[in-house]
Amino acid sequence: MFCKTTLITVALALLSSATPILRDEPAPVAGIRVPLQKRGSLKTADGVFSYEKAVREIVKLQNKHRQNLLNIQANLGVEGLPLGAEIKALATLPVSLLNSVLGSRGAVPLTDQDSDLEWTGPIAIGTPGRNYTIDFDTGSADLWVPGSTCTTCGNHTLYDPAASSTGAKQNGSFSIQYGDGSTASGAVFTDTGIHRRGIAVPGQVFAAVANESSKPFFINAIEQGAAPEGVFAFKLDQAGSELFVGGTNPDLYTGDIEFHNLSSQAGFWQIGGASVSVGGTETASEFETIIDSGSTIITAPTAAAKAFWAKVPEATVYDEDQGLWALPCDKIPDVAFSWGGNTWTVKAEDINAGQIEAGSDTCVGAIAGADLGLGNNTWLLGDTFMKSVYTVFSVDRKAIGFASLA
């Protein structure tokens, strides 16, 4: 997996609310802009759906949230798991894809897989600081980077604790197994983490599978007074994508930010009371949603995905095992989500994951059905949704907000 971090995934004592909170925004704060770029796509250069990348994305997503649930259970006990959650067996690639990677990956300190689909940006670690490319993932609590002993990390910057005056090795180690048979393992360190030379956090734990007892970067930044505001926000698009740390960037959105209180105390960026419509007709309501910047597609529970696609004219099953559907390329419907306030429409170009083959009139839809173990009423909205809105994650308000893109 590519080196990744989340800014916050932590158990919080929160109230549930599906009612939007419309507020005038304060004067712009001195936050930090982190330009982002997309690594890869589910479409090839000629617009054809990449089945292999999509399956890898689905398996990665299943195992990421499996690990999240394992972390929650380890720290909070079974009673701390979200309602209806179930820790599933490790998801694996189909044999047809697994055979293509066996022998090319093994147990190394970190493994970079070129099929990852992530929004990445720079972070500096150490004193003096060295730059690393990080996946900013709101659906995971991991922060790890390639270690100095990594032999398969290509041109990525390797972390050498001996080269940092603030680096310190901690007790323990980490090890992760992925669905293609590869593993990642390494030691645990603390060091100073810096976002764009603007927010410095001494003593940040990293290079480990983080759990709720090791505070993520953004929580540490707030507690140490390094972040001007307990807020971060994403704009994800083909160009001009950015993460804004310590506030919002008013140049990137218009109107009010519609906030919804978090509905989960289990450590997810989760809001409830959601509904989804196709062509203006509601197809499901009163479900939970996790907003996950580390996911490409929208993932619904298997039964919910089947019910959704049953409402889409001419939609057919493309791959039942992977929960994928296909539909005519020229009949991509308007798909919209609401949490009781505004209706947020997903761009048709983002619902279209690509042609099933070059020149085909049939395309694959970017809403899949999969059982992630998060409960049978929880949808996961990745950047297929986030590319259509300005998304704000507020620790201060314990809420997620949406606004129209400028």
C-alpha positions in Angstrom: 0.0 0.0 0.0 1.1 3.6 -0.6 2.2 5.5 2.5 -0.8 7.1 4.1 -2.1 9.2 6.9 -5.4 10.4 8.2 -5.8 13.7 9.9 -8.3 12.4 12.3 -10.1 9.2 13.1 -10.6 9.1 16.8 -13.4 8.1 19.2 -15.3 11.2 20.2 -18.3 11.6 22.5 -20.8 13.2 20.0 -24.5 13.9 19.6 -26.3 12.6 16.6 -28.2 15.0 14.4 -29.5 14.9 10.8 -30.5 18.6 10.9 -28.2 20.9 9.0 -26.6 23.8 10.9 -26.4 26.9 8.7 -24.1 29.5 10.1 -22.3 32.6 8.9 -18.7 31.7 8.4 -16.0 33.6 10.4 -13.4 35.7 8.8 -10.8 33.6 7.0 -8.2 32.1 9.3 -4.5 31.6 8.7 -4.8 28.0 7.7 -2.3 26.0 5.6 -2.9 25.0 2.0 -1.7 21.6 1.0 -2.0 21.1 -2.8 -3.2 17.6 -3.7 -2.8 15.4 -6.7 -4.6 12.2 -7.8 -2.5 9.1 -8.2 -4.2 7.0 -10.8 -7.8 6.5 -11.9 -10.3 3.7 -12.4 -10.3 4.8 -16.1 -7.6 4.3 -18.6 -6.4 7.2 -20.7 -9.0 6.3 -23.4 -11.8 6.2 -20.9 -12.1 2.4 -20.4 -12.9 1.0 -17.0 -10.0 -0.7 -15.4 -11.4 -3.8 -13.8 -8.2 -4.7 -12.0 -7.8 -1.3 -10.4 -11.4 -1.3 -9.3 -11.2 -4.8 -7.7 -7.9 -3.7 -5.9 -9.7 -0.6 -4.7 -12.7 -2.6 -3.3 -10.4 -5.2 -1.6 -8.2 -2.4 -0.2 -11.4 -0.6 1.1 -12.7 -3.8 2.8 -9.4 -4.5 4.5 -8.9 -0.8 5.6 -12.1 -0.7 7.4 -11.6 -4.3 8.8 -8.4 -2.9 10.3 -10.3 0.1 11.7 -12.7 -2.2 13.4 -9.9 -4.3 14.8 -8.3 -1.1 16.2 -11.6 0.0 17.8 -12.2 -3.4 19.4 -8.6 -3.5 20.7 -8.9 -0.1 22.4 -12.6 0.1 23.3 -13.7 -3.6 23.5 -16.5 -5.2 21.5 -19.0 -2.8 23.0 -17.1 0.1 21.3 -17.8 -1.2 17.8 -20.5 0.7 15.8 -24.0 -0.7 15.9 -24.3 -3.7 13.5 -20.5 -3.8 12.8 -18.9 -7.1 12.2 -15.2 -7.9 11.7 -15.0 -9.9 8.5 -12.3 -12.2 7.3 -9.4 -10.7 5.4 -10.6 -9.8 1.9 -8.5 -11.2 -0.9 -8.1 -10.6 -4.6 -9.7 -13.0 -7.0 -7.3 -15.8 -8.1 -7.1 -14.4 -11.6 -5.6 -11.2 -10.2 -3.8 -12.7 -7.3 -1.7 -14.8 -9.6 -0.4 -11.7 -11.4 1.2 -10.3 -8.3 2.4 -13.3 -6.4 6.2 -13.4 -6.3 6.5 -9.7 -6.9 5.7 -8.6 -3.4 6.7 -9.8 0.0 7.2 -8.7 3.6 9.2 -5.5 3.5 9.1 -2.4 5.7 6.7 -0.7 3.2 5.4 -1.6 -0.2 4.2 0.9 -2.8 1.6 -0.4 -5.1 1.1 1.5 -8.3 -2.6 0.6 -8.5 -3.4 2.8 -5.5 -6.0 5.5 -6.1 -5.3 8.3 -3.6 -5.2 12.0 -3.1 -1.7 12.8 -2.1 0.2 15.9 -0.8 3.5 16.8 0.9 4.4 16.6 4.6 7.7 17.1 6.2 9.0 14.8 9.1 12.0 15.3 11.3 14.6 17.9 12.2 15.7 19.0 9.7 12.4 18.2 7.9 12.4 15.9 4.9 9.4 15.8 2.5 7.2 12.8 2.1 4.2 12.2 -0.2 1.2 11.3 2.0 -2.3 10.0 1.2 -4.7 12.2 3.3 -7.3 9.6 4.2 -10.2 10.5 6.5 -11.2 6.8 6.6 -8.0 5.5 8.3 -5.9 6.3 11.3 -2.6 5.1 9.9 0.5 7.3 9.5 3.5 5.5 8.1 6.4 6.3 5.7 9.1 4.2 4.0 11.9 3.2 6.4 15.6 3.4 5.7 15.8 -0.4 5.2 13.2 -0.5 2.5 14.6 -2.1 -0.6 11.5 -1.8 -2.9 10.5 1.8 -2.3 11.8 3.1 -5.5 12.5 6.9 -5.5 10.4 7.6 -2.4 12.1 9.4 0.5 13.2 7.0 3.2 12.9 7.8 6.9 16.2 7.5 8.8 15.8 8.3 12.5 19.5 8.8 12.9 19.3 11.8 10.5 16.7 13.6 12.7 17.6 15.3 15.9 14.0 14.9 17.1 13.4 11.3 16.1 13.0 8.6 18.8 12.3 4.9 18.5 9.3 3.6 20.5 8.5 0.2 21.9 6.7 -2.2 19.7 6.3 -2.7 15.9 3.6 -2.9 13.3 2.6 -5.3 10.6 -0.2 -5.2 8.1 -1.4 -7.9 5.7 -3.2 -7.1 2.5 -5.5 -9.0 0.2 -2.9 -9.7 -2.4 -0.7 -11.6 0.0 1.7 -8.7 0.5 2.6 -7.3 3.9 4.0 -4.1 5.4 5.9 -4.0 8.7 8.3 -1.8 10.6 9.2 0.0 13.8 7.4 2.8 15.6 8.9 6.3 16.1 8.0 9.7 17.3 9.2 12.8 15.5 8.1 16.3 14.5 5.5 16.4 11.7 5.1 19.6 9.7 2.5 20.5 7.1 3.9 22.8 4.5 6.2 24.4 7.1 3.2 25.9 8.8 1.9 23.5 11.5 4.5 21.7 13.5 3.6 18.9 15.9 6.5 17.6 18.1 6.2 14.0 19.3 3.9 12.8 16.6 3.7 9.0 16.5 4.1 7.4 13.1 5.3 4.4 11.1 2.7 2.3 12.9 -0.8 1.1 12.4 -2.3 3.9 14.5 -5.0 3.2 17.1 -7.0 5.6 19.2 -4.4 5.6 21.9 -1.9 7.2 19.5 -3.4 10.5 18.5 -3.5 11.4 14.8 -1.6 14.4 13.6 -4.5 16.8 13.5 -5.7 16.1 17.1 -2.1 16.6 18.3 -2.0 19.9 16.3 -5.2 21.2 18.0 -4.1 20.2 21.5 -0.7 21.8 21.1 -2.2 25.0 19.6 -0.4 24.5 16.3 -3.6 24.6 14.2 -5.4 28.0 14.1 -8.8 26.2 14.1 -10.0 22.7 14.6 -11.1 22.3 11.0 -9.7 20.9 7.8 -11.4 20.9 4.4 -11.0 19.2 1.0 -11.5 20.3 -2.6 -11.1 17.3 -4.9 -11.1 17.8 -8.6 -9.2 17.2 -11.8 -7.3 20.4 -11.1 -6.8 22.8 -8.2 -7.3 20.1 -5.5 -6.2 21.0 -2.0 -6.4 20.1 1.6 -6.8 23.2 3.8 -5.6 22.6 7.4 -6.8 24.9 10.2 -9.9 26.3 8.6 -11.6 26.6 5.2 -10.5 28.3 2.0 -13.3 30.8 1.1 -12.0 31.1 -2.4 -13.1 27.5 -3.1 -16.7 27.5 -2.1 -19.8 29.7 -2.2 -22.7 30.2 0.2 -23.1 28.7 3.6 -21.5 25.5 4.8 -24.2 23.1 5.8 -23.1 21.2 8.9 -24.3 17.9 10.2 -23.4 16.6 13.6 -21.5 13.3 13.7 -23.6 10.3 14.5 -20.9 7.9 15.5 -18.8 7.7 18.7 -16.6 4.9 17.2 -14.0 7.1 15.5 -15.5 7.5 12.0 -16.3 10.7 10.2 -20.0 9.5 10.0 -23.3 11.4 9.7 -26.8 9.9 9.7 -30.2 10.7 8.3 -29.0 10.4 4.7 -31.1 9.9 1.6 -30.2 9.2 -2.0 -32.2 9.9 -5.2 -32.0 8.9 -8.8 -33.4 11.3 -11.4 -35.1 13.2 -8.6 -36.8 10.1 -7.1 -35.7 9.0 -3.6 -34.5 5.4 -3.6 -33.3 5.0 0.0 -33.5 7.1 3.2 -32.4 7.3 6.9 -29.1 5.5 6.4 -25.7 6.3 7.8 -22.8 7.7 5.7 -19.0 7.7 6.3 -17.2 10.4 4.3 -13.9 8.8 3.3 -11.3 10.8 1.3 -9.3 7.6 1.0 -11.9 5.8 -1.1 -12.6 6.3 -4.8 -16.0 4.8 -5.3 -19.3 5.0 -3.4 -19.9 1.7 -1.5 -23.3 0.7 -0.2 -24.3 -2.5 1.6 -24.9 -5.2 -0.9 -28.7 -5.2 -0.5 -28.9 -1.4 -0.6 -26.8 -1.3 -3.8 -29.1 -3.8 -5.5 -32.1 -1.8 -4.5 -30.4 1.4 -5.8 -29.5 0.0 -9.2 -33.0 -1.5 -9.5 -34.2 2.1 -9.8 -31.8 3.0 -12.6 -33.2 2.4 -16.0 -31.4 -0.2 -18.1 -28.8 -1.0 -15.4 -27.5 -4.5 -15.4 -25.2 -6.6 -13.2 -21.6 -6.3 -14.4 -19.8 -8.3 -11.8 -21.9 -9.8 -9.0 -19.0 -10.9 -6.9 -17.5 -7.4 -6.8 -20.9 -5.7 -6.6 -20.5 -3.7 -9.8 -23.3 -2.6 -12.2 -23.2 -1.3 -15.8 -25.5 1.0 -17.7 -25.7 2.8 -21.0 -23.0 5.5 -21.2 -25.5 8.0 -22.6 -28.0 7.5 -19.8 -26.0 8.2 -16.7 -28.7 9.4 -14.2 -28.6 12.3 -11.8 -27.6 10.9 -8.4 -28.0 13.1 -5.3 -27.5 12.8 -1.6 -29.2 14.8 1.2 -29.0 14.9 5.0 -32.2 16.9 5.5 -31.0 20.2 4.0 -29.6 20.8 0.5 -29.5 18.2 -2.2 -25.9 17.5 -3.3 -25.8 16.1 -6.8 -22.9 13.9 -7.9 -21.5 14.8 -11.3 -22.5 12.4 -14.0 -18.9 12.1 -15.1 -18.0 10.8 -11.7 -20.8 8.2 -11.6 -19.4 6.9 -14.9 -16.4 4.7 -14.0 -15.6 4.1 -17.7 -16.6 2.0 -20.7 -16.5 -1.8 -20.3 -14.2 -1.8 -23.4 -13.0 0.7 -26.0 -15.8 1.9 -28.2 -18.5 0.3 -26.1 -21.8 2.1 -25.4 -21.9 0.5 -21.9 -20.2 1.9 -18.9 -19.6 0.8 -15.3 -21.2 2.7 -12.5 -19.1 4.1 -9.6 -21.5 2.9 -6.9 -20.7 -0.6 -5.7 -22.2 -3.1 -3.3 -19.9 -4.6 -0.7 -20.2 -5.7 2.9 -17.5 -3.7 4.7 -18.6 -4.9 8.2 -19.7 -1.4 9.1 -23.4 -2.4 9.4 -26.2 -3.0 6.9 -27.3 0.6 7.0 -24.0 2.4 6.4 -22.9 3.8 3.0 -19.3 4.9 2.4 -19.0 8.0 0.2 -15.6 8.4 -1.4 -14.3 11.0 -3.8 -16.9 10.0 -6.4 -19.1 12.1 -4.1 -16.5 14.5 -2.6 -15.5 15.8 -6.1 -19.0 17.5 -6.3 -18.8 19.4 -3.0 -16.5 21.3 -0.8 -16.2 19.1 2.3 -15.4 20.4 5.7 -14.4 18.2 8.7 -14.8 20.1 12.0 -13.3 18.7 15.2 -14.5 21.9 17.0 -18.2 21.3 16.0 -17.9 17.5 15.9 -19.5 17.8 12.5 -19.1 17.4 8.7 -20.1 20.3 6.4 -20.7 20.6 2.7 -20.8 23.7 0.5 -21.1 24.4 -3.2 -17.9 24.6 -5.1 -16.9 28.0 -6.4 
